Each structure stands twice: as structure tokens, then as C-alpha cells.
Amino acid sequence: MVNRKELNPEASAQAAFGARLRMLREERGWTQDHLGALVGCSGRHISAIETGRKSPTRPFSIRADTALGMTGSTKSFEREWREIKHGNLLEGFPEYVGYEGRAVEIRLFEIGIIPGLLQTPEYAQVLADSDVQRGSITPDQAAERVSFLAERQAALARARPPMVLVVMDESCLRHAVGGREVMAAQLQRLAEIAARPNWVLQVAPFEIGERRPFNLPVNLLTLADRSVLAYAESQAQGHVDRETASVVPLLTAYHQLQAESMSQAASVAMINQLRKGTP
């Protein structure tokens, strides 16, 4: 074949994306022009993505999945695009966020820090800047992390927003992040969120002791088909779990946690007391 450029998928994540696109296209016997017509672009554009001269976009990745029959699979181009765009995020987390954006119910439990979906930009920035100071991420990665969080929060404000149920360990409220002003604004944000009709906010007080069923953060998503998946993190990676045998016990334990936690009214009262500086 004339002017066929050899590809090196090991060169970068973007190169791997292009090489796989070419491989799947050629397996089907399609020309670049044919695939371009299916995804709404020119054959020249397909060539540029295959050879790494242009970066794929999310809309392109979604259309490529449709054309190549990859939609919703673990090897979808949309998933690969997320990993390219958010490469500094923990492995497995971009996959979870993809489900989060489609969930009808979101259940969260957090220890030590305010859950990301409830963080103010200032609170999130302090956490990201702290990682920069420790040398674990670069300033550019910190900016991307804060921007990505804002995108996740904005995605919840859709026409039919999900029901979001949040239980925070009391340590989330008492762990001072960013100084008095940042924490006061963050606590005010929690009180405002609790007033929204599709949010339930509870605090698991220290007093429940051993009755708290979780010692690590928990994320549970209910999708439109009523299936439930869980997301958990270690220090090295995140993992999405769809197995009923392991997810259902987590859901049961979450309900038990809610029963042991303070009511939303009592939780908001504690938040307002802390915001005003009263014990």
C-alpha cells in the first residue's frame, strides 16, 4: 500500500487509540473514506487520528463505537478517550465517572474529606494544590483534576437529575481544609445542597463507633435498568464492580449505615453549628 505509515501503539495512549482504530477498520475491509462517512468526517481526518496527528474527541469516539459495534463494551473508544483525557486520574475512575453520568441513584459514603460531588471549587483546589506540593501531580494535572470535578458536578444538573444520597463520617466536617474561610464556605455549600429535593445528606457521628459498617469510602450507582454497581479504590487503582454477589451486601450495609446515622435535619444542624464556630 502506497504511503502507508507504520504505527507504534507503544508510543503513547493517543498512538494506541489510532493503531486500534486502523486495525478494526482494516479487519472489516473498510477504507478511511468509508469509516469517515459513517462517523461524519473525512477520510483524511480518519488518517490523522490513526497516525496520531490529531487527537480524538469524545463525540468522535462515540460515533466510532457506533460504527464499529463497540458501544458500551469494556474496549469502547469512548472509554479509551476518557483514559487519554484523564490519564492522571486513578485507573478505573474514568470508567466509574462514565456510569455516574448516567446513574438514576448515587449513594456515597466518605471518611475524612468532603465527597467530591459536594466540594466547592476552593476546597477542591486546596486538595489538588496539596498533591502538587507533595510532588504527586503537576500543576497542570491539578488544574485538570479540579476542572474534571466541575464537569462531574455540572453533569448532575440534567433534565432528570439523579437521586443522590450521601453519608459523611463526622471526620469530613471536622477535618479542616484550606483554613477558616474555605471551610465556612464549604459547610455553607453542604447546607444548601441538603435543601435540594433530589439530595439526602446525613452525618455518621463518631458515637456510632463499631456500628459503622464501612472503614473505606463507598460509591454505589443505580442505573436506569435498576442494576447496581460499586466503585472502590486502593492506593494504586480504582475498580468498578458489577457482580451481584459482592454489590448487594454493600447496598445492604449502606442501608444499615443510614439507619445508624443522624437524620438530615440533625446533620444540617451540626453543619451549621460548625460553620458558626460553635461546638
JOURRA-V429923 format. One record per helix or strand of 3 or more residues. SS is the DSSP state (h for helix, s for strand). FROM is the first residue (numbers start at 1). LEN is the number of residues. Records with the same first field share a line. If there is no record, write none. Layout:
SS=FROM-LEN + FROM-LEN
This chain:
h=13-15 + 32-8 + 43-8 + 58-11 + 77-9 + 93-8 + 116-3 + 121-13 + 139-17 + 170-5 + 179-16 + 206-6 + 244-17 + 264-12
s=105-6 + 163-7 + 199-6 + 218-5 + 228-6 + 238-4
